[in-house]
Amino acid sequence: MEKLEMLYEGKAKKVYKTDDPNYYWIEYKDDATAFNGEKKGTIVDKGIVNNKMSALLFKMLEEKGVPTHFESLVNDREQIVKAVKILPLEVIVRNVAAGSLAKRLGLEEGTPMKKTVLEFCYKNDELGDPMVNDDHIFAMDFATELQLETIKHYAYKVNELLKAFFIKRGLKLIDFKLEFGVYEGKVILADEISPDTCRLWDAETNKKMDKDRFRRDLGDVEAVYQEVLGRIQG
Ligand code: TMP
């Protein structure tokens, strides 16, 4: 496959066309942002960790029955994915209170949830990705009822699969964000799964092993990204 012109540059990735209209070429960057782009920095080799980790996790999920956009790795920083049309939703799955949920509801970070919590945000940087509910989603045509039902089904399934996968590697899956796209008329999992998009705490010590180390200036950022990749590669 051939890499053609860049279609889009996001905060963490560049998306290129390929000579096959069914596929995109993704390049993972080391750029890190937080708080809707207000805080900017670099996490050295983050692009490598996130590219490899996403590839490994999407492959595992695909094998367990979750359709994903992942096709193949090109090199350390690049992969080929199906040319999905991304739905403008961030799907957040929470097992334990942390981050914006802990703040919004006045909960101590680390409080377990009695039920897995799903949240939806409208992907729009200018608006700061506002939270939306099912009615907003249908009223604004962000997704159809059938698409949202499929998204919820896959989101819960991905949560069960990832929780089991991570705990075997000494990591607790606190919460994470997914994005979905439409490909050949079907909803499939897209974007990435990485320490940028998950909260992972060490199972023994509760040490934060994710992008919160960058967001909150906790130090050890690069080492922790490498440690997570090392653990999941076994
Ligand atoms: P939050 O607690 O800040 O709402 O984040 C919930 C989860 O979603 C957390 O695992 C980090 C992830 N996330 C993203 O991947 N992208 C984002 O832009 C935000 C705000 C959170």
Residues whose N, C-alpha, C, O or C-beta is under 5 A from the ligand:
A	BS01	TMP	I92 A98 G99 S100 L101 D175 F176 K177 D196 T197 C198 R199
